[in-house]
């Protein structure tokens, strides 16, 4: 991630020493809420900034509540293939027949999710949290499964595993104060202590007594659905109103906006998805994709050609004469893909911002 963007997402209140409930009230009053941490890079940025504060510990938004299911990548849990039984502090495996089961404190093979809905069986044995970390660093995440068809695809990919293998489902009793769905954790040892709140100590997390006074990290995203957030190359503005693609072209050149959003790499796409999830924006949303009606190739609204990296639905660029001529990001089952759309359709818009 673009580090300046992450710095702007977080605000530390280091001159206050508050209990966890007081800290959450202060964040809500001044920003949005106590921070939710979605990945290793965010955690590292928070840890580095916390090192400038004395004492070098701070509240984050994780706290103990009722047991619940959650996917590692933050997807909503819409499909399960096991007997309903909420068990605390357990991680999910897939067995040879495609059924799921709960394991704890074991090392297993695991299934990673890659680009274009690809699956990769990793035959190294790791704990669930180590497997999660490995997948985030080398692929995208542990696999999440949204329906029976995907479950069968993952089962077939896992045939070479001699034992049940980890998937990205976790059941624990930790929740985020702002309702975030992040399954990322970075415990620094035993997290089974009975304390119900969590502090950041260096780069590791530790359960802590909720009435201990500490400084705090708040998330400073805009509380309204319209606003700005940082991307890899620029700030991104998301419109409040829906409009046609042609109107969006003009809209994105007004008030310091520099044009419709371009997405030119896997990293760009991940950041956009991350921020759409974080800001609770559902698609479709217009981006700067447009097809040449004469030649059929796709270009960005500034005239630049679309690079070899794309994220079209199904991995296939829409065919000339069989497609609509404008492009949007559409979300289905928490999957964000590019789709061709009728340019007259009215959607919200993603613009680049100075």
N, C-alpha and C positions, 0 to 999 in steps of 0.2 A: 504493500500500500504506500501511497504517497504520504510521507511522514508528516508534512505540514498539515495535510488533511486530517490525520488522526489527532494531532495536537489540538486542532480546532474542535474535534468532536468531544473532547474531554475537558472538564474543568475541575481542578482540585481546590477544595476549601481547606487550606493547611493552617489557617490561623484559628480554626475552630476545633475544639475537642468535644465531640458529641457522641452520645449513645447511638446505636443503630437506628432506632425509631426517630430520634432527633435529627440524625443525618439525612434520613429519607425525607423528612419534612422540609429540611433546608434545601435539598436538591429540588423538590417539587416547587418550592417557593421561588427559587432563583433560576432554575433551569428546567429540567424535565423530570428526572428521577435519578436514583443511584445507578451507576453504570452497569450495563450488561456487557460481558466480554464474549466475543464471538470466535476468536481465533488466537493463535500464538503471537502473531505480530501485534495485535492490539494489546495483548498482555505484556509483551516486551516494552512497548511504548509506555504503558501505565507504570511498569516497574521502574523504568529509567527515570521517569518524571518523579516518581515517589521517592527516589534516592536523594532528590534535592530537598526533601522535606524532613524535618526532625520533629517527632520520631518517625522513622521510615516505615510505618505501617498505615494502612488506610482501609476504610470500609469499601467493599464493592456491593453490588445489589443482590448477591446470592443469599438466600435464607432457607431454613428448613420449614417444610409445610407437609402436605399430604403426599403419599407416593403417587407418581404419575409416569406415563410413558413419554419418551421423547426420542426423536432421531438425532443423531450426532450433528447433522448439518442444519438443524432447525426446521426441517419440514414438519408439517402437521401430520399426526399419526392418523391416517385414514383407513389403514388396512392392517390386519394382524392375522397370523396363521398359527395360533396356539390357543390353548385353553385359557380363558380369562382368569387371571390370578395375579393381582398386584403384589409383587414381592419387592421389598426394599433392597437397594444396593445390589442389584443383579443386572447382568448384561446378557444379551440375546445371541444365541447361535442358531444356525440352520443345520438341520440334520439331513441325511442322505435322501430321505423321501420328501424334502421340502418343508417339513414341519419345523416349527421353531420351539426352542426351549431356553430356559434360564440357567446360566452358569455363573459362578463366582470365584474370583481369585485363581483362575486357571490360565494357562498359556495355550492358545489355539492358533491354527491357521486363520486367515481372515479374507474377506472379500472387499476389495477397494472399488470405488466408483471413479471412472475417468470421464473424459469429454465424450460428448455425443452418446450419452447413456451407455457407455462401455463398462464392462465388468472385468476385474483382474483378480484372480485368486493368488494370494501370496502364501507360499508354503513355508514361510518362517513362522515359528510359534512365538506369540507375544501375548501379554495381558491385553484386555480390551482397551485400556487407556493408552498403552504403548502402541497398539495397532492403530488407534485413532490418530495419534501424533504422526505415525509413519505415513498414513494415508494422506493427511493434510499436507505433509511436506513433499510427497512424491506423486500423488494423484490429485483428487479433489477432497475426498473424505471416505469414511466407511460407507458401504452401500446402504441406501434407503430404498424401501420397496413400497410401492403405492397401490398395487393391484395383483390379482392372481397371475396375470400374464408375466409381469416382471418377476414374480416369485418363481415361476417355472424357468425363466431365463437364468436367474441366479443359481437355481438348483442345478441346471445343466452345466453351468460354468464351474460349479464346485465339485464336479464328479471326481476330480483327481485328488481331492482331500480325503485322507483315510479316517479323519475324525470330523465331528461337527466343527463348523467355522463361524467366526464372529461376523455378524452384520451390525449395522449402526444403531440398533435399538437398545435403549437403556431404560431401566426403571429405577428411579431413586426418589427421595423425598426432598430434593433441592429445587427451588423455583427462583426465578428472577423477579425483582421487585416491580419492574415495569411490564411484566408479562412476556418478556422476550423468550423465544423458544430455543435459545442456544444450548447445545449439548456439550459444548467445550468445557473441560475442567482442567485445572493444573494443580492438583493437590500436592502438597509437600510432605507426603508421608501418610500417617493414619488420619483418615477423615471420618472415622466412626465415632469420634467423641460426641457427647450428647449436646454440645453447644449448638445453638441454632442460627448463628450468623457467621459471616466469613470475612476475614481480613486478608489483604494482600501484603505479604512479607517478602521483600525482594521480588523475585518473579514467581514465588509459590503462594498457594492459597492455604489457609489454615482456619478451621472452625474456631470461633471465639465467642466469649460471653457477650451477649447483645447489649448489656449495660456498661461495658467498658468504654471509656471515652477515647475516640480516635479522630484523626482527620478523615476526609472522605473524598471520593471521586464521584462526580456527577456527569451525566450524559447531557451534552448541550445542544442536542438536535432541536430544530424548531418544533414547537408543540402543535402547530397547524399542519395540514397536509400539504400546503404549498410552502415552498421555501427553497433554501439552498443547502447542498451538502458537497463535500469535497470529493473529487474523483482523481484518477491518476494524472490527468493532464490539465484539468481546470475544475472550477466549481460547476455543479449541475443545478439547474433550476427546473422544478417540476411545476407545471401550471395548475391552477385551481380549476380552470374552465376547460371544457372539451371543445375541439374545433377541427376543421378539415386540415389535411396535410398542407394545402396551399396557404391557408390562413396561418398555420403553424410556422411556415417559412418566414412570414413577415413578423409574426409575434416574437420569434427567437432572435430578431435583429433590433428589438426595442429595449430601451432602459438597460444599457450595458450588457445585454445578452449578445453573444457573438455568432449564433447560428444553432441549427438543430444538432443534436448530439451525434458524434461519430464513435463507433466502437471498433477498434482495430486490432484487438488481441484478446487472448483468453483472459489475461489479467484485467483488461478493461471490462470485459463481460462479467467477470466475477465481482468486480467492485460495484458495477451497476446493480447486479442481482442482490448483492449484500445490502446496498443502500435502499433498494426498493422494498426489501423485506423489513429493514430496520424502520423505514418511514411508513410501513403499512400501505404501500401504494400497489394497487392491483391493476393489471393491464386490461386491454391493450393500451400501450402508450406509444405515441409517434416518436420515431427517431429519424435521422437524416437520410434514410435509404430511399432511392428512387431508381426506377428502371427506365432505360432508354427505350422509347416506343418503337424507334426505328431499328436499332441493332440488338436490343434485348439484354444487353449487359447492365449490371447494377452499379450505380455510382452513389457517392455521398452528395449531399446538397451543395457542398462547396466545390463540386466538380472533380474531386479526387476519386480515383477508381477504388472499388472495394478490394481489399487485399486478398491473398490466398486464404487467410483465416476468416471464417464465417461461422454463424451459429443458426443456420436455417433449420426450420422444423424438419425433422427426419434426416438432417444432414444433406439435403438436396436443394439446390437453388431453384426457385420457381421458373418454369419454362416460359419462354417468350410466346406471346399470343394466348397462353393458357392461364396467365396470372393477372392479378391486379398490379398496379404500377408503383405503389408506395409501400414503405416498410414500417412495421411496428414490432415492439416486444410484447408478446402475449404470454400469459401465465396459465398453465394447466397443471393441477396436482403439484404445485410448487416448482414446476420446471419452467424456466424462462427461455423462450426461443424466438427467433425472428420469423415473422409471417408477412406475406404480401397481403395488402388490404386495399379496398376501394378508397381512392384518395379523397373522396367526398365524405367518407365516414368521419364521425366526430369522436375523437379521443383526447385524453390529456396528452401533454407534450413534455419531452425532455429536451432542454436547451443547454448549451454551454454558456458559461457566464464568466466574465472577466474577473 
